[in-house]
């Protein structure tokens, strides 16, 4: 039996950006970011706030086809769009899938 030694890290109580607790912000489930190396700020941020505040590298994966883009300017130039899903979270879509999504939503109305 193999044993792995992992550092045990205490989950922050809440996000320094949005103020939501660790459960509602997703910090307990998916993690958090502490931007101390790039900004000197040692507070913990949920991944949503860290992304908005640009503490994390930008990356989008199309919710339709799985295509990835790692440059925000390139994504914008190529027509990527963001749509809210049923949980009200934003889902990125490449231009091809975004066109299909717009048509699907028009038909649904």
C-alpha positions as CSV (number, residue, x, y, z in Angstrom):
1,X,0.0,0.0,0.0
2,X,1.4,3.4,-1.0
3,X,1.2,6.3,1.3
4,X,1.2,9.9,0.1
5,X,2.2,12.7,2.4
6,X,0.2,15.8,1.7
7,X,0.3,19.1,3.6
8,X,-2.9,19.6,5.5
9,X,-4.2,23.1,4.7
10,X,-7.0,24.8,6.6
11,X,-9.8,26.0,4.3
12,X,-10.2,29.8,4.6
13,X,-13.4,30.9,6.3
14,X,-14.4,33.3,3.5
15,X,-13.3,34.9,0.2
16,X,-11.5,38.2,0.6
17,X,-13.1,39.4,-2.6
18,X,-16.8,38.5,-2.5
19,X,-17.1,37.8,1.2
20,X,-19.0,34.5,0.7
21,X,-18.1,31.6,3.1
22,X,-16.0,28.7,2.0
23,X,-19.0,26.5,1.1
24,X,-21.0,29.0,-0.9
25,X,-18.0,30.3,-2.8
26,X,-16.7,26.8,-3.7
27,X,-13.4,27.3,-1.8
28,X,-14.0,24.0,0.1
29,X,-14.8,22.1,-3.0
30,X,-12.6,23.4,-5.8
31,X,-10.0,25.5,-3.9
32,X,-8.8,29.1,-3.7
33,X,-6.0,31.4,-4.7
34,X,-3.6,33.5,-2.6
35,X,-1.8,36.0,-4.9
36,X,1.0,36.8,-2.6
37,X,3.8,36.1,-5.1
38,X,2.4,38.5,-7.8
39,X,0.7,41.2,-5.7
40,X,2.0,40.9,-2.1
41,X,-1.6,40.2,-1.0
42,X,-1.8,37.2,1.4
43,X,-5.6,36.9,1.6
44,X,-7.5,34.0,0.1
45,X,-9.8,34.4,-2.9
46,X,-12.4,32.0,-4.4
47,X,-11.5,31.0,-7.9
48,X,-14.2,33.2,-9.4
49,X,-12.8,36.3,-7.7
50,X,-9.3,35.3,-8.4
51,X,-10.1,35.0,-12.1
52,X,-11.9,38.4,-12.2
53,X,-9.1,40.0,-10.4
54,X,-6.7,38.3,-12.8
55,X,-4.7,36.4,-10.2
56,X,-5.1,33.2,-12.3
57,X,-4.0,32.6,-15.9
58,X,-6.9,33.0,-18.3
59,X,-8.2,29.8,-19.9
60,X,-11.6,29.0,-21.4
61,X,-13.0,25.6,-22.5
62,X,-16.0,25.6,-24.7
63,X,-19.0,24.2,-23.0
64,X,-20.3,22.9,-26.3
65,X,-17.3,21.2,-28.0
66,X,-14.5,21.2,-25.5
67,X,-12.2,23.5,-27.6
68,X,-9.8,25.5,-25.4
69,X,-8.3,28.9,-25.7
70,X,-5.7,30.4,-23.3
71,X,-5.6,34.0,-24.5
72,X,-8.5,36.3,-23.7
73,X,-7.8,38.7,-26.6
74,X,-7.6,35.8,-29.1
75,X,-10.9,34.5,-27.7
76,X,-12.6,37.8,-28.2
77,X,-11.2,38.2,-31.7
78,X,-12.4,34.7,-32.6
79,X,-16.0,35.3,-31.4
80,X,-16.1,33.4,-28.1
81,X,-19.1,34.3,-25.9
82,X,-20.3,33.5,-22.4
83,X,-23.8,32.4,-21.6
84,X,-25.5,31.7,-18.3
85,X,-26.5,28.1,-17.6
86,X,-29.4,26.9,-15.5
87,X,-27.3,27.5,-12.3
88,X,-26.7,31.1,-13.4
89,X,-23.0,30.4,-13.9
90,X,-21.2,31.6,-17.0
91,X,-20.2,29.0,-19.5
92,X,-17.8,29.9,-22.3
93,X,-18.5,28.9,-25.9
94,X,-16.5,29.2,-29.1
95,X,-18.0,31.1,-32.0
96,X,-19.4,28.0,-33.7
97,X,-21.1,26.7,-30.5
98,X,-22.2,30.3,-29.5
99,X,-24.0,30.6,-32.8
100,X,-25.9,27.4,-32.1
101,X,-26.6,28.5,-28.6
102,X,-28.1,31.8,-29.8
103,X,-30.4,29.9,-32.2
104,X,-31.4,27.4,-29.5
105,X,-32.3,30.2,-27.2
106,X,-34.3,32.1,-29.9
107,X,-36.3,29.0,-30.6
108,X,-37.0,28.4,-26.9
109,X,-38.6,31.9,-26.5
